[in-house]
Amino acid sequence: MTTEATTLIGAVQMRALRASDAGPLSAAYRQNRNYLAPWEPARTEEFFTPAGQRAVIESKLASQVAGQEVPWVLLAGSHIIGAITLTGIVRGPFLSANVGYWVDQEFTGRGIGSAAMGCVLAAAKDDLGLHRVQAATLKHNAASRKILGRAGFEEIGMAPAYLKIAGSWQDHVLFQRILE
Ligand SMILES: CC(C)(COP(=O)(O)OP(=O)(O)OC[C@H]1O[C@@H](n2cnc3c(N)ncnc32)[C@H](O)[C@@H]1OP(=O)(O)O)[C@@H](O)C(=O)NCCC(=O)NCCS
């Protein structure tokens, strides 16, 4: 899979996560800390530091080498303004992965999340040979549901107490996109 940057919209680009992203990524998470808090797991203080992000990235890149994960970042110039990641890649008869994503609050509503999703679905099908991508959202996450609807995901059910988000086990709506 290419590690070259792909242009998404305007000057916004998407490329594979790199070890050298720890500084800009920690800055982006600090900038969006309150905005992302309702939609993400509770974070440690360490998570918002370059050292914390170095450890997170190291773990993600190790998962990538093991074939379990593919992480990308979204960039405006040298600033990271979002991320999108395929996690839990399973091969065999499942050929499935989960997708997770966020976009910097200052950049939302411009189609960046949707464009990134389009690129990731193409990579999941053409580069990884997957059959299916799954996403899980909180019921009231209208922006996320809009991205999924636009990308052709179908709702497949409600999973009670599915993920620990913002410190509590919360019900999630599950969506899948069959790639063939
Ligand atoms: C969800 C998220 C990635 C969307 O990114 P984005 O770049 O704004 O996405 P897009 O611009 O491609 O599409 C978002 C759509 O949702 C719409 N939207 C945003 N907030 C909305 C709301 N409260 N109610 C209804 N629609 C809303 C936008 O208008 C846009 O639709 P449009 O293009 O028809 O106008 C971003 O809001 C985010 O990072 N949220 C916090 C983290 C998160 O929820 N991640 C997903 C977890 S499942």
The ligand as a MOL file (V3000), in Angstrom:
LIG
                    3D

  0  0  0     0  0            999 V3000
M  V30 BEGIN CTAB
M  V30 COUNTS 48 50 0 0 0
M  V30 BEGIN ATOM
M  V30 1 C -17.6060 12.7740 12.4760 0
M  V30 2 C -16.5220 13.6670 11.8670 0
M  V30 3 C -15.3230 12.8030 11.5310 0
M  V30 4 C -17.0880 14.3070 10.5910 0
M  V30 5 O -16.0160 14.8930 9.8400 0
M  V30 6 P -16.3120 15.9420 8.6600 0
M  V30 7 O -15.0520 16.1840 7.9350 0
M  V30 8 O -17.0430 17.1050 9.2000 0
M  V30 9 O -17.3040 15.0780 7.7310 0
M  V30 10 P -18.0250 15.5280 6.3770 0
M  V30 11 O -17.8830 17.0030 6.1910 0
M  V30 12 O -17.5380 14.6400 5.3000 0
M  V30 13 O -19.5310 15.1350 6.6500 0
M  V30 14 C -20.1680 15.4930 7.8500 0
M  V30 15 C -21.6380 15.6990 7.5850 0
M  V30 16 O -22.3370 15.7210 8.8410 0
M  V30 17 C -23.1270 16.8900 8.9110 0
M  V30 18 N -23.2630 17.2400 10.3230 0
M  V30 19 C -22.3280 17.7100 11.1580 0
M  V30 20 N -22.8540 17.8930 12.3790 0
M  V30 21 C -24.1480 17.5170 12.2950 0
M  V30 22 C -25.2300 17.4720 13.2220 0
M  V30 23 N -25.0560 17.8220 14.4900 0
M  V30 24 N -26.4340 17.0390 12.7800 0
M  V30 25 C -26.6030 16.6450 11.4940 0
M  V30 26 N -25.6120 16.6510 10.5640 0
M  V30 27 C -24.4010 17.0950 10.9800 0
M  V30 28 C -22.3860 17.9080 8.0860 0
M  V30 29 O -23.1970 18.9730 7.6860 0
M  V30 30 C -21.9350 17.0330 6.9140 0
M  V30 31 O -23.0100 16.7960 6.0360 0
M  V30 32 P -23.1290 17.5510 4.6070 0
M  V30 33 O -21.8410 17.2970 3.8910 0
M  V30 34 O -24.2960 16.9230 3.9590 0
M  V30 35 O -23.3140 18.9980 4.9530 0
M  V30 36 C -16.1180 14.8140 12.8240 0
M  V30 37 O -17.2710 15.5590 13.1570 0
M  V30 38 C -15.4760 14.3230 14.0990 0
M  V30 39 O -14.2790 14.1500 14.1450 0
M  V30 40 N -16.2780 14.1050 15.1620 0
M  V30 41 C -15.7320 13.6890 16.4570 0
M  V30 42 C -15.1340 12.2900 16.4220 0
M  V30 43 C -16.1310 11.2700 15.9070 0
M  V30 44 O -17.3240 11.3660 16.1420 0
M  V30 45 N -15.6230 10.2620 15.2030 0
M  V30 46 C -16.4400 9.1880 14.6640 0
M  V30 47 C -16.7120 8.1930 15.7420 0
M  V30 48 S -17.8090 6.9020 15.1350 0
M  V30 END ATOM
M  V30 BEGIN BOND
M  V30 1 1 1 2
M  V30 2 1 2 3
M  V30 3 1 2 4
M  V30 4 1 2 36
M  V30 5 1 4 5
M  V30 6 1 5 6
M  V30 7 2 6 7
M  V30 8 1 6 8
M  V30 9 1 6 9
M  V30 10 1 9 10
M  V30 11 2 10 11
M  V30 12 1 10 12
M  V30 13 1 10 13
M  V30 14 1 13 14
M  V30 15 1 14 15
M  V30 16 1 15 16
M  V30 17 1 15 30
M  V30 18 1 16 17
M  V30 19 1 17 18
M  V30 20 1 17 28
M  V30 21 1 18 19
M  V30 22 1 18 27
M  V30 23 2 19 20
M  V30 24 1 20 21
M  V30 25 1 21 22
M  V30 26 2 21 27
M  V30 27 1 22 23
M  V30 28 2 22 24
M  V30 29 1 24 25
M  V30 30 2 25 26
M  V30 31 1 26 27
M  V30 32 1 28 29
M  V30 33 1 28 30
M  V30 34 1 30 31
M  V30 35 1 31 32
M  V30 36 2 32 33
M  V30 37 1 32 34
M  V30 38 1 32 35
M  V30 39 1 36 37
M  V30 40 1 36 38
M  V30 41 2 38 39
M  V30 42 1 38 40
M  V30 43 1 40 41
M  V30 44 1 41 42
M  V30 45 1 42 43
M  V30 46 2 43 44
M  V30 47 1 43 45
M  V30 48 1 45 46
M  V30 49 1 46 47
M  V30 50 1 47 48
M  V30 END BOND
M  V30 END CTAB
M  END
